[in-house]
Amino acid sequence: MHENYNYYKECDRRYRNKGLYTADQKMRDHARSTRQNNNAQRRGYECPEERDYYPYWHPTPWRDIVVFTDDTERCDYYKKNSQNVKNKGYCKYPDNFLEFKQAQGVVNTVMLMNTKESCEVHMSLCQLTYILYNLQHASCIDIHLCIIIKDMLYNVQYRLSPSHMQRLY
């Protein structure tokens, strides 16, 4: 399953990471707002900040398998900061917290704590929780190599069956 509605609502109610590069964009306060998506337009239940910034600073439901990059000098950074091998902490609220606030009619004014310090201040509402998948780090592959392989497969496919002209990918 991809991101579910609760994951999206937590993203919507979580402060964005204000240390990320935003250029000259006027950003909203929540994690749905990024410099690539500053109007916070929704596409399914994805969290735009998570999509646009890897490795993400907050826990995600995703396990990393491979990272494609055009800068392989960053591979060590990607491997060390993957949630596969690094704890990612967050403030865990009761399962029905946002639904409870919605029933009260105040869900749009609630912002979830997302730093260790703010979570510790609000321990009566939430519990500091860490998630580590304890998996092997993701492979890191030069994106240019993938383009070469794709082109090779494309050429081989057309040599093998030029009459059908069907693509393998």
C-alpha atoms as a printed R data frame, in Angstrom:
    type eleno elety resid chain resno       x      y       z
1   ATOM     1    CA   MET     A     1   0.000  0.000   0.000
2   ATOM     2    CA   HIS     A     2   1.177  3.519  -0.694
3   ATOM     3    CA   GLU     A     3   0.786  6.316   1.828
4   ATOM     4    CA   ASN     A     4  -2.573  6.149   3.575
5   ATOM     5    CA   TYR     A     5  -4.871  8.991   4.578
6   ATOM     6    CA   ASN     A     6  -3.567  9.137   8.166
7   ATOM     7    CA   TYR     A     7   0.009  9.487   6.896
8   ATOM     8    CA   TYR     A     8  -1.115 12.343   4.644
9   ATOM     9    CA   LYS     A     9  -2.989 14.079   7.489
10  ATOM    10    CA   GLU     A    10   0.098 13.846   9.705
11  ATOM    11    CA   CYS     A    11   2.147 15.434   6.899
12  ATOM    12    CA   ASP     A    12  -0.484 18.137   6.540
13  ATOM    13    CA   ARG     A    13  -0.407 18.902  10.272
14  ATOM    14    CA   ARG     A    14   3.403 18.615  10.705
15  ATOM    15    CA   TYR     A    15   5.620 21.685  10.479
16  ATOM    16    CA   ARG     A    16   7.875 21.673   7.449
17  ATOM    17    CA   ASN     A    17  11.620 21.491   7.923
18  ATOM    18    CA   LYS     A    18  12.545 25.165   7.797
19  ATOM    19    CA   GLY     A    19  16.221 24.318   7.266
20  ATOM    20    CA   LEU     A    20  15.585 23.151   3.697
21  ATOM    21    CA   TYR     A    21  16.427 25.331   0.696
22  ATOM    22    CA   THR     A    22  13.361 27.259  -0.501
23  ATOM    23    CA   ALA     A    23  14.857 29.756  -3.007
24  ATOM    24    CA   ASP     A    24  12.572 32.804  -3.077
25  ATOM    25    CA   GLN     A    25   9.339 30.848  -2.592
26  ATOM    26    CA   LYS     A    26   6.778 31.935  -0.003
27  ATOM    27    CA   MET     A    27   6.209 28.746   1.925
28  ATOM    28    CA   ARG     A    28   3.335 27.563   4.076
29  ATOM    29    CA   ASP     A    29   4.119 26.140   7.502
30  ATOM    30    CA   HIS     A    30   3.261 22.475   6.920
31  ATOM    31    CA   ALA     A    31   5.277 19.658   5.318
32  ATOM    32    CA   ARG     A    32   2.984 19.689   2.262
33  ATOM    33    CA   SER     A    33   4.697 22.884   1.139
34  ATOM    34    CA   THR     A    34   8.049 22.663  -0.687
35  ATOM    35    CA   ARG     A    35   9.814 24.964  -3.126
36  ATOM    36    CA   GLN     A    36   8.689 22.608  -5.932
37  ATOM    37    CA   ASN     A    37   5.145 22.542  -4.547
38  ATOM    38    CA   ASN     A    38   4.741 25.774  -2.586
39  ATOM    39    CA   ASN     A    39   0.960 25.894  -3.057
40  ATOM    40    CA   ALA     A    40   0.744 22.462  -1.333
41  ATOM    41    CA   GLN     A    41  -1.329 20.909  -4.126
42  ATOM    42    CA   ARG     A    42  -2.334 17.366  -3.234
43  ATOM    43    CA   ARG     A    43  -1.431 14.342  -5.363
44  ATOM    44    CA   GLY     A    44  -2.924 11.305  -3.723
45  ATOM    45    CA   TYR     A    45  -1.785 10.920  -0.131
46  ATOM    46    CA   GLU     A    46   1.917 11.568  -0.698
47  ATOM    47    CA   CYS     A    47   3.858 13.943   1.520
48  ATOM    48    CA   PRO     A    48   5.524 16.431  -0.870
49  ATOM    49    CA   GLU     A    49   8.384 17.268   1.505
50  ATOM    50    CA   GLU     A    50   9.241 13.568   1.766
51  ATOM    51    CA   ARG     A    51   9.062 13.198  -2.022
52  ATOM    52    CA   ASP     A    52  11.258 16.223  -2.755
53  ATOM    53    CA   TYR     A    53  13.983 15.776  -0.136
54  ATOM    54    CA   TYR     A    54  15.862 12.485   0.252
55  ATOM    55    CA   PRO     A    55  16.804 11.151   2.672
56  ATOM    56    CA   TYR     A    56  13.824 12.471   4.571
57  ATOM    57    CA   TRP     A    57  14.413 13.677   8.126
58  ATOM    58    CA   HIS     A    58  11.136 12.240   9.481
59  ATOM    59    CA   PRO     A    59  10.166  8.530   9.642
60  ATOM    60    CA   THR     A    60   8.454  7.184   6.515
61  ATOM    61    CA   PRO     A    61   6.745  3.879   5.688
62  ATOM    62    CA   TRP     A    62   9.268  3.291   2.876
63  ATOM    63    CA   ARG     A    63  12.218  0.890   2.889
64  ATOM    64    CA   ASP     A    64  15.065  2.019   0.675
65  ATOM    65    CA   ILE     A    65  16.198 -0.391  -2.018
66  ATOM    66    CA   VAL     A    66  18.196  1.770  -4.412
67  ATOM    67    CA   VAL     A    67  19.135  5.413  -4.871
68  ATOM    68    CA   PHE     A    68  19.670  6.711  -8.415
69  ATOM    69    CA   THR     A    69  21.851  9.810  -8.469
70  ATOM    70    CA   ASP     A    70  23.858 11.926 -10.871
71  ATOM    71    CA   ASP     A    71  26.320 12.707  -8.045
72  ATOM    72    CA   THR     A    72  27.811  9.451  -6.764
73  ATOM    73    CA   GLU     A    73  29.996 11.367  -4.306
74  ATOM    74    CA   ARG     A    74  26.812 11.675  -2.208
75  ATOM    75    CA   CYS     A    75  26.307  7.902  -2.017
76  ATOM    76    CA   ASP     A    76  27.923  7.600   1.432
77  ATOM    77    CA   TYR     A    77  25.594 10.321   2.730
78  ATOM    78    CA   TYR     A    78  22.541  8.553   1.289
79  ATOM    79    CA   LYS     A    79  23.605  5.208   2.754
80  ATOM    80    CA   LYS     A    80  24.316  6.632   6.231
81  ATOM    81    CA   ASN     A    81  21.052  8.594   6.432
82  ATOM    82    CA   SER     A    82  18.624  5.998   5.105
83  ATOM    83    CA   GLN     A    83  16.000  4.902   7.605
84  ATOM    84    CA   ASN     A    84  17.187  1.378   6.826
85  ATOM    85    CA   VAL     A    85  20.225  2.048   9.027
86  ATOM    86    CA   LYS     A    86  19.461  5.270  10.965
87  ATOM    87    CA   ASN     A    87  16.852  5.877  13.659
88  ATOM    88    CA   LYS     A    88  14.267  8.491  12.703
89  ATOM    89    CA   GLY     A    89  12.290  9.934  15.591
90  ATOM    90    CA   TYR     A    90   8.855 11.503  15.798
91  ATOM    91    CA   CYS     A    91   6.150 12.370  18.307
92  ATOM    92    CA   LYS     A    92   3.627  9.543  18.372
93  ATOM    93    CA   TYR     A    93   0.148 10.776  19.181
94  ATOM    94    CA   PRO     A    94  -2.784  8.537  20.130
95  ATOM    95    CA   ASP     A    95  -4.192  6.788  17.037
96  ATOM    96    CA   ASN     A    96  -7.393  8.840  16.997
97  ATOM    97    CA   PHE     A    97  -5.859 12.202  17.962
98  ATOM    98    CA   LEU     A    98  -6.527 14.008  14.660
99  ATOM    99    CA   GLU     A    99 -10.022 12.518  14.345
100 ATOM   100    CA   PHE     A   100 -10.752 13.708  17.893
101 ATOM   101    CA   LYS     A   101  -9.552 17.222  17.008
102 ATOM   102    CA   GLN     A   102 -11.603 17.123  13.799
103 ATOM   103    CA   ALA     A   103 -14.719 16.241  15.793
104 ATOM   104    CA   GLN     A   104 -13.979 19.255  17.992
105 ATOM   105    CA   GLY     A   105 -13.734 21.378  14.835
106 ATOM   106    CA   VAL     A   106 -10.145 22.445  15.484
107 ATOM   107    CA   VAL     A   107  -8.096 20.010  13.388
108 ATOM   108    CA   ASN     A   108  -7.015 22.741  10.958
109 ATOM   109    CA   THR     A   109  -5.385 24.711  13.771
110 ATOM   110    CA   VAL     A   110  -3.490 21.758  15.266
111 ATOM   111    CA   MET     A   111   0.169 21.376  14.313
112 ATOM   112    CA   LEU     A   112   1.905 18.163  15.333
113 ATOM   113    CA   MET     A   113   5.214 18.428  17.150
114 ATOM   114    CA   ASN     A   114   8.147 17.214  15.066
115 ATOM   115    CA   THR     A   115  11.315 17.878  17.033
116 ATOM   116    CA   LYS     A   116  12.683 16.068  20.061
117 ATOM   117    CA   GLU     A   117  12.509 19.269  22.107
118 ATOM   118    CA   SER     A   118   8.898 20.126  21.227
119 ATOM   119    CA   CYS     A   119   7.820 16.529  21.750
120 ATOM   120    CA   GLU     A   120   9.393 16.422  25.224
121 ATOM   121    CA   VAL     A   121   7.513 19.615  26.160
122 ATOM   122    CA   HIS     A   122   4.211 18.008  25.123
123 ATOM   123    CA   MET     A   123   4.736 14.545  26.661
124 ATOM   124    CA   SER     A   124   1.172 14.590  27.995
125 ATOM   125    CA   LEU     A   125  -0.052 14.515  24.371
126 ATOM   126    CA   CYS     A   126   2.552 12.420  22.631
127 ATOM   127    CA   GLN     A   127   5.401  9.979  23.100
128 ATOM   128    CA   LEU     A   128   8.848 10.305  21.531
129 ATOM   129    CA   THR     A   129   9.202  7.263  19.289
130 ATOM   130    CA   TYR     A   130  12.020  6.039  17.055
131 ATOM   131    CA   ILE     A   131  11.784  3.850  13.983
132 ATOM   132    CA   LEU     A   132  14.698  1.892  12.532
133 ATOM   133    CA   TYR     A   133  14.118 -0.736   9.843
134 ATOM   134    CA   ASN     A   134  17.456 -2.423  10.572
135 ATOM   135    CA   LEU     A   135  17.981 -3.382   6.941
136 ATOM   136    CA   GLN     A   136  20.991 -3.240   4.662
137 ATOM   137    CA   HIS     A   137  21.651  0.234   3.290
138 ATOM   138    CA   ALA     A   138  20.263  1.016  -0.133
139 ATOM   139    CA   SER     A   139  22.375  0.514  -3.237
140 ATOM   140    CA   CYS     A   140  23.536  3.729  -4.879
141 ATOM   141    CA   ILE     A   141  23.695  3.777  -8.671
142 ATOM   142    CA   ASP     A   142  24.822  6.435 -11.138
143 ATOM   143    CA   ILE     A   143  21.750  7.511 -13.109
144 ATOM   144    CA   HIS     A   144  23.868  7.859 -16.267
145 ATOM   145    CA   LEU     A   145  24.617  4.131 -16.118
146 ATOM   146    CA   CYS     A   146  20.880  3.444 -16.072
147 ATOM   147    CA   ILE     A   147  20.398  5.554 -19.185
148 ATOM   148    CA   ILE     A   148  23.155  3.620 -20.965
149 ATOM   149    CA   ILE     A   149  21.583  0.280 -19.959
150 ATOM   150    CA   LYS     A   150  18.132  1.481 -21.041
151 ATOM   151    CA   ASP     A   151  19.524  2.492 -24.436
152 ATOM   152    CA   MET     A   152  21.306 -0.857 -24.783
153 ATOM   153    CA   LEU     A   153  18.076 -2.750 -24.011
154 ATOM   154    CA   TYR     A   154  16.208 -0.549 -26.449
155 ATOM   155    CA   ASN     A   155  18.726 -1.263 -29.231
156 ATOM   156    CA   VAL     A   156  18.871 -5.008 -28.492
157 ATOM   157    CA   GLN     A   157  15.085 -5.248 -28.448
158 ATOM   158    CA   TYR     A   158  14.760 -3.646 -31.857
159 ATOM   159    CA   ARG     A   159  17.443 -5.895 -33.316
160 ATOM   160    CA   LEU     A   160  15.699 -8.988 -31.973
161 ATOM   161    CA   SER     A   161  12.195 -8.145 -33.136
162 ATOM   162    CA   PRO     A   162  12.140 -5.219 -35.563
163 ATOM   163    CA   SER     A   163   8.823 -6.256 -37.050
164 ATOM   164    CA   HIS     A   164   6.953 -5.911 -33.766
165 ATOM   165    CA   MET     A   165   8.676 -2.717 -32.608
166 ATOM   166    CA   GLN     A   166   7.507 -3.269 -29.044
167 ATOM   167    CA   ARG     A   167   9.374 -1.773 -26.159
168 ATOM   168    CA   LEU     A   168  10.645 -3.872 -23.268
169 ATOM   169    CA   TYR     A   169  10.273 -1.119 -20.723
